[in-house]
Structures are given as C-alpha cells and as structure tokens.
Amino acid sequence: MCGRMCPSGCISSSGDGSPAFDSGRCIGCGHCAAACPAGAFSTGAAGGPACDPAAFLELCRARRSLRLFTDDPVDDDELARLLQVVGFSPTGVNACGLRVIAVRGGEVEDLLAGPLRKLMKALWVSGPLKAAAALARMRAGTEDFLRGGDPVYRRAPLVLLFMAPRRNPTWRADGIIAASLVMLNAQAMGLACFWNGIAEFAFRLVGRRRLPGARGFRLTAVLCIGHPAVATRPLPPRDWSLTDGSGKPLAAHRGG
Ligand SMILES: Cc1cc2nc3c(=O)[nH]c(=O)nc-3n(C[C@H](O)[C@H](O)[C@H](O)COP(=O)(O)O)c2cc1C
C-alpha cells in the first residue's frame, strides 16, 4: 500500500519480500505515512473525517465577505491560530514553501494604501486615471481614496499577502488554496474577511519594492481581516452548474 501511494517510487520489495526504502528519491510528501495500514511511517492515529460534513457545509453557507471592521487589532495569538491551516495546504510540488506576509495596523497605510494614493494622485492630475475611473464607474470611490478614505483596504487591521515561490510551477493555485483555507478558518474563528483583487493589482504597482520579504515570491491572493463591526446574514446559494463532458446537465443546481 505504501509503495503504491508513493508518487516518487521510493518503496519497493527487496529480494526477501521485505520493503526497501530509497530515501534519495523521497520528496517528503508523507503519503506513505498517511496510508500505511501497518503504521510503519505513522505520524498519528488514522481517523475518519475530521469534521462533520454538515458542520462544514454550514460554515460555507454562513460565510460572507465583510468590509466593516472594529478598531480592535488581530492579536498575535489570533494570527497564529488563523494561519495554522497554511501548514496543511496542498501544493503542486508538495514542499509548500508558501510565505504569508502580514501587514498590520498603521503599516497598512504606510506600506500599502499611502503609496498607492500617492501614485494615483499623480495619475489623476496627469489625466489617465480620471478617464479610467469614469469608464469603470469608479469615480466616486477613486476620489474618496484620493481624499484619504480607504475604499481599497477598508481600514482592515490585518492584510495578508499570500506569496508562492517563483519556482513553484503551480504557484498561483498553491497560494489561492492556502488563502481559501485561511478564509474559512477566519469564518470559523468569528473574524471578518474579504478577498482583495484591487490590492493584488496595486501590489504590482507600489507594494513589491516596499516589502523585501516578497523577493523570490509571487503574490497570489490578498485577504483583508479584522473583527466584524456587524453580523452578516447568510444569503441564498449562488447559481452554478454540473454537466457531463458534452455539456448535458447532470443535475439542476440552484444551490438549494
Ligand atoms: C478574487 C477575488 C477578488 C476580490 N476583490 C475584491 C476587492 O478588491 N474589493 C472588495 O471589496 N471585494 C473583493 N472581493 C469580494 C467579492 O466582491 C465578494 O466575495 C463577492 O461579492 C461575493 O460575496 P461573498 O464573499 O459575501 O459571498 C473579491 C473576491 C474574490 C474572490
């Protein structure tokens, strides 16, 4: 079983039938330990699903993005608990190697929002941003930002930048999966959270140089997190479809 699970073929039968392990080929994925019926590599007791599926569905159902935060910081203990899930996130090369950059409190303005505002002011005065904002119907939001408001980061006390090593062939998915786990964990912990695509775009313009910790990594996702200032209500599920390969619907999914 261990040998069949092993993606790099480290485990084989030696002449007398006992297993042989070629550690030179091992990529450290742990699939052998996860499935070995004899527990030869075991890192803990094998178990069933760790979470009640109905409870997990409820967590997903109740999740909403939220952009209204109290002024309370996300403290070190909360940050550690929130990010624990990153260590269990799958990556294409198995080695994980992800980096999460936590920008907190006043640093959000100093490192991210302030420099973006400065750049946008220059573009606004010279013209192109005014036209682009009008076209995208974002003139009011852009003007608010230029006046010192924060429609981008929403004064979130914690901004998490999910970085994946440039060398990871599956870097984009690696980071997005980890961010998705953190989003769900935030929901489970009662924290407010929203994805920030604008901040992702802005990072390419102004963030990279200010965060030396980003060197050698690519940004895959940005989450803004804090304590909720209001409670959210679940909304009805969104529409999606399930088909076979020809496009024929297999079942109607109106999410209910
Ligand atoms: C990749 C991605 C980028 C997003 N970017 C932003 C953003 O820049 N600003 C924002 O307020 N919300 C952003 N969102 C949040 C979506 O607007 C929000 O998730 C969507 O309206 C669905 O609402 P829900 O998360 O409450 O279900 C983003 C969501 C995703 C998945």
The ligand as a Tripos MOL2 file, in Angstrom:
@<TRIPOS>MOLECULE
LIG
   31    33     1     0     0
SMALL
NO_CHARGES

@<TRIPOS>ATOM
      1 C1        -10.5070   37.0230   -6.3490 C.3       1 LIG1
      2 C2        -11.4320   37.9670   -5.6320 C.ar      1 LIG1
      3 C3        -11.1320   39.3230   -5.5980 C.ar      1 LIG1
      4 C4        -11.9450   40.2120   -4.8860 C.ar      1 LIG1
      5 N1        -11.6180   41.5350   -4.8320 N.ar      1 LIG1
      6 C5        -12.3350   42.3760   -4.0580 C.ar      1 LIG1
      7 C6        -11.9440   43.7440   -3.8980 C.ar      1 LIG1
      8 O1        -10.9420   44.1970   -4.4510 O.2       1 LIG1
      9 N2        -12.6940   44.5370   -3.0790 N.ar      1 LIG1
     10 C7        -13.7870   44.0590   -2.4300 C.ar      1 LIG1
     11 O2        -14.4300   44.8230   -1.7030 O.2       1 LIG1
     12 N3        -14.1870   42.7570   -2.5610 N.ar      1 LIG1
     13 C8        -13.4870   41.9190   -3.3510 C.ar      1 LIG1
     14 N4        -13.8570   40.5940   -3.4690 N.ar      1 LIG1
     15 C9        -15.0220   40.1300   -2.7180 C.3       1 LIG1
     16 C10       -16.1820   39.8260   -3.6270 C.3       1 LIG1
     17 O3        -16.6950   41.0050   -4.0950 O.3       1 LIG1
     18 C11       -17.1820   39.0120   -2.8310 C.3       1 LIG1
     19 O4        -16.5520   37.8360   -2.4000 O.3       1 LIG1
     20 C12       -18.3730   38.6460   -3.6870 C.3       1 LIG1
     21 O5        -19.1920   39.7630   -3.8420 O.3       1 LIG1
     22 C13       -19.1480   37.5410   -3.0700 C.3       1 LIG1
     23 O6        -19.6470   37.9010   -1.8040 O.3       1 LIG1
     24 P1        -19.4090   36.9640   -0.5460 P.3       1 LIG1
     25 O7        -17.9100   36.8030   -0.4040 O.co2     1 LIG1
     26 O8        -20.0020   37.7080    0.5940 O.co2     1 LIG1
     27 O9        -20.0620   35.6520   -0.8000 O.co2     1 LIG1
     28 C14       -13.0940   39.7260   -4.2130 C.ar      1 LIG1
     29 C15       -13.3920   38.3580   -4.2620 C.ar      1 LIG1
     30 C16       -12.5720   37.4870   -4.9410 C.ar      1 LIG1
     31 C17       -12.9220   36.0260   -4.9690 C.3       1 LIG1
@<TRIPOS>BOND
     1     1     2 1
     2     2     3 ar
     3     2    30 ar
     4     3     4 ar
     5     4     5 ar
     6     4    28 ar
     7     5     6 ar
     8     6     7 ar
     9     6    13 1
    10     7     8 2
    11     7     9 ar
    12     9    10 ar
    13    10    11 2
    14    10    12 ar
    15    12    13 ar
    16    13    14 ar
    17    14    15 1
    18    14    28 ar
    19    15    16 1
    20    16    17 1
    21    16    18 1
    22    18    19 1
    23    18    20 1
    24    20    21 1
    25    20    22 1
    26    22    23 1
    27    23    24 1
    28    24    25 2
    29    24    26 1
    30    24    27 1
    31    28    29 ar
    32    29    30 ar
    33    30    31 1
@<TRIPOS>SUBSTRUCTURE
     1 LIG1         1 GROUP 0 **** ****
